[in-house]
Amino acid sequence: MPLTRVLLVDDSAIMRSMVRSLFESQPSFEVSGEAENGQEAIEKAANLKPDLIILDLAMPVMTGLDAAPVLRKMLPATLLILFTVHEG
């Protein structure tokens, strides 16, 4: 069974590390890359072609909310999960 390739996108290195640890504990997932903002996510996704993108909503340069439609159009079969740790 092929691994599900994951791209982690969050401006917090600590959050990316924690989420990476969760995925790496599961044998069916492979973290294929990380990005710090939406623009970097678009660039990396174009090269990596992940199966799943975990995308923070609030980031500098380009938010996850702004990057999501671009990623959806670019990679329509890729699953997107948007999240945030901010209240409200």
N, C-alpha and C positions, 0 to 999 in steps of 0.2 A: 504494500500500500504506500503510495507516495506521501511525502510529508506536506503539511500545509505550511506554506512560506508566509511569514508575517513581517510586516513593516511597522515598527513602533515610532509614533510621532508625538513628541512632547518636548516642551522647552526645558523641562526639569530633568537633569541627568539622573537624579535620585529616583524619580518616578519611572523613567525608562528602565533603569536597573531593576526595580522591583517587578515591573511587568515582565521584563525579560526573564527573570528568575521563575516566575509563574509558568511561562510558556516552555522554558527549558526543562521544567520538571515533568512535562507531558511528552511522551515519546512520539506522538503524531504531529508535533509542531516543530518548526525550525525558524528562529528569528534570523531573517536574511538581511535585515538592515535597520538603521535608526535614523531619524531626522529630528531637528530642533524646531522646525517651523513648517508652515504649509508650503512655502515655495520650495524648500529643500525636499519635502515629501513628494512633490510633483516630479522633481528632477530624479530622485532616487526610484520612485515607482516606475517611471518610464524605462529605467535600466533593469530593475530587479523583477518587474512583473509579479508582485506578490499575489497570493491568493486572498489575503486578509490584511487590512490596514486598520490599526488601532490609532485613532486620531483625537488629540486633545482639542477642545473647542477654542480655548483662549491661549493664543501664542503671539509673540511679536513677529514682525515682518509680514506674515500672512496667517490669519486664524484658520483653524480647522474648518470652521463653518464656510469660509471663503474657498478653501482648497477642495472641499468635498465635491462640489459640482464639477470641478475641473477633473478630479480623479475619476468620478463616475463616468464622465464622457470619454476619458482617455482609456479607462480599463473597466468597461461595463460589467464584466463577469466577476470582478474583485469585490469582495464583501468589505463594507466600511462599518466600523463601530466608532461612533463619536462619544466622547466622555469629557467630564470635567470634575475637578475636586472643589470648585468654587461653590459657595452657597448662593441660592437664589435662582 
